[in-house]
């Protein structure tokens, strides 16, 4: 592949999966700037980098991310940093003459009480989930930037909206992590400590959908190969499960056999979040990694990371 590809956020979980997928597809020139070398919230630095490198394709996977706790605690940082990343990347790419850009959003862009499964056209039809509104607003802005630059300037800038992701390279911080890595750490520590019970946040009844991160990367390159992709498209697994059922699946992957309890005093978030995958399926893509397979791999990756930290 002779195209020069720029992956913004290449060191994160999604970015690393995109790099793996690009290498598998034969890309020989993959730009992977580190955040310490390129501050995407700095407009001048981002524009200068794009003007100098002049990539043929850009994937914007960079973002300030976190779970319910982090989103609720740092909303100003989440909205500001993600707005700046989106605006600087899209405008910078346009000024540098980049013909193709894929922006990665999130399923949280859809309303809290969206129809289930959530179709693309329910965007902006009712209020967002308050616990991650700041992040969602920034991601909606990025999606709309791509849509309007494509509409006004004719550049092929489009977006993909992944469901909840997990897999190699995830963040296992005890507080600022998403649900699967948080559960992996919690159940692993329970096994190590011989704990008889583990308590999970909320009631355990909300339903969530999870996609293995390498499946997302595969979907991204599938979309990048299309001549006329949708302005934005959902990328989901196509099925969901309750948080309690997820906890049981993680416990099984980790080898925890104790009691799983709930803490209803903690927030549940959105009651259900399942993506409508109809459009993506019509474009001949579907995921290949089951939750059981993905959790087994994710746990091995966690163990490898833990050994490095010791």
Secondary structure, 3 states (H helix, E strand, C coil): CCCEEEEECCCCHHHHHHHHHHHHCCCCEEECCCCCCCCCCCHHHHHHHHHHHCCCEEEECCCCCCCHHHHHHCHHHHHHHHHHHHHHHHHHHHHCCCCEEEEECCHHHCCCCCCCCECHHHCCCCCCCHHHHHHHHHHHHHHHHHHHHHHHHCCEEEEEEECEEECCCCCCCCCCCCHHHHHHHHHHHHHHHCCCEEEEEECCCCEECEEEHHHHHHHHHHHHCCCCCCCEEEECCCCCEEHHHHHHHHHHHHCCCCEEEEECCCCCCCCEECECCHHHHHCCCCCCCCHHHHHHHHHHHHHHHHHHHC
